[in-house]
Amino acid sequence: MNMIPESNSIEDYVLEADEVDFKHHAIQELAAELFALSSNEADFVRRAYEYVRDEISHSWDIQSSRITCKASEALHYKEGICYAKSNLLCALLRSNGVPTGFCYQRLTLGDTPDTGYCIHALNAVYLTSVERWIRLDARGNKAGIHAEFSLDEEKLAFAIRTEYDEIDYPIIYTAPNPKTMDTLKKHTDCKAMYLHGLPCEL
């Protein structure tokens, strides 16, 4: 896929933001720990990605009512939906100066279009070692979903089914989409939000 950065300035992809609060002490500590274990930039990105994918539960998968939004909240409670998990991965990587942005897909909420649609969030990371952006989906693996870190080919959580009017948006955004963040902030029950409150378009 031909990805298109929203900004031509790589510096815009290492900024802190309200939801990407990488100066929080817990994020700084975890990022430093992961970096110390890493042999190079790509290894650090892989470790950070696998941590968020595997150690932060997807709230729907565990049927939790809790809603997290900020990166530090997702880390503290060890859970979040894709919007919060993408904030956390972005924060961990940006804390070490790795340019990281946000990407989106429009997917069916269930298996077929009659279930409705939702916006799904993932990340794009710029790796200097390969001089290009790669997309990573830290949603969390389960039966039927197997996303991986790969420099050779994308291994995302969801394959787009154009026959179902699903969309792979090409833009790499510098900040989380306002609709997704507003959704997290205005709801109080994650299960109800997931079924009835997620935005269906950017």
Salt bridges, closest charged atoms under 4 A:
ASP18 OD1 - LYS70 NZ 3.44
GLU19 OE2 - LYS185 NZ 2.83
GLU29 OE2 - HIS25 ND1 3.93
ASP43 OD1 - ARG46 NH2 2.69
ASP43 OD2 - ARG47 NE 3.21
GLU50 OE1 - ARG46 NH1 2.95
ASP54 OD1 - ARG53 NE 2.62
ASP61 OD2 - ARG139 NH1 2.79
ASP61 OD1 - LYS142 NZ 3.28
GLU79 OE2 - ARG66 NE 3.62
ASP137 OD2 - HIS120 NE2 2.64
GLU148 OE1 - ARG53 NH1 3.30
GLU148 OE2 - HIS146 NE2 2.62
GLU154 OE2 - ARG135 NE 2.65
GLU166 OE2 - ARG161 NH2 2.98
ASP168 OD1 - ARG135 NH1 2.78
